[in-house]
């Protein structure tokens, strides 16, 4: 929070305040940039977390949220299931026909 305050003082402060703010920001240099990046990343992660189901790990009775599925994965799974079902049906039909010819 200090970098924002110094930036505001630099923009809106008195001449003496601007001088001190400029000197402090100059001294902070890379540290101020690093802190700014961390704050930005933290805000981004908080936004992402707000969209997800969150489990309170302190609550022993809570169950984990169901994993989110995507449409492509669901379509692929459905296609694989239908192909497997068709192959099994064909196999059963061939075995049934073979059994009838053997008898």
N, C-alpha and C positions, 0 to 999 in steps of 0.2 A: 503494500500500500504506500510505501514511502516514495517510490519513484513517481507515482501518479501525483502525489502531493507536490513533489519538487517540480514536476512538469507544469502543474497548474500555477505554482508560484512563479516559475520562469515566464509563463505567458501573461499572468495577471498581477504580479506583485509589484512592490515598489522597486526603485532602482537598486537599493541595498539588498532587498530580498531576491531580486533577479540575479544579482551578482553571486550571492551565497548559493542559490539554487544551481546556477550554471557551474560553479566550482564543485559542488557536491555531485552533480551528475557526471562531471568530467572525471572525478575521483572514482565513482562507481563503475563507469565505463562498461566493460564486458560483463560485470556482475549484474548490472541493471538489465542488460539484454537477456542474460540467462534467466533472471527472475521473471522477466516479461514472457519469455517463451514457456517457462514452467506454468505461469498463471494461465496462459492461453491453452496449453495442453490440458491443464486441470479442468478448465471450463468446458473444453470439448469432451473430456471423459465424463464429466457430470451430466452433460446433455445426452450422451449415449446411454448412460446408466439410467437416466430418467425414463427412457423408452423401453427398457428391459424389465422383465419381472425380477424382483429382487427378493432373495430369501434372507431373513434375519437369522444369522448363524447362532445367535444367542438363544433363540427359541428352539428347543429340542423337538417340538411337535411339528414343525414346519416341514413340508415335503418340497423337494426341489421342483422348480418349474419345468413344464414339458419343453423339450427342445423345439425350437422353431423349425418348421419345415419350409422348404421353398417349392414353388410350383414345378420347376424343372426336375427336382429330385422325385417329387410325387409322380410326375408323368413317367419318368424312367422306371420307377418301381412298379407302376401299374403295367407298363409294357412288358417288363420282365416277368411279372406274375402271369400275365395272359399268355405269353410265349411258353412259359413252363407248363401251364395248364394244357395248352394245345399239344405240346410234345408228349405229355403223359397220356392224353386221350388217344393220340395216334399210336403210341406204344401199346396201350391196352387193346386197341382195335387190332393191331397186327398180331399180338399174342393170342387174342381170341380167335382170329381167323386161322392161325397156325394150329391151335388146339382142335378146331372143328375139322381141319383137313387130316389131322393125325388120327382122329377117332373113327 
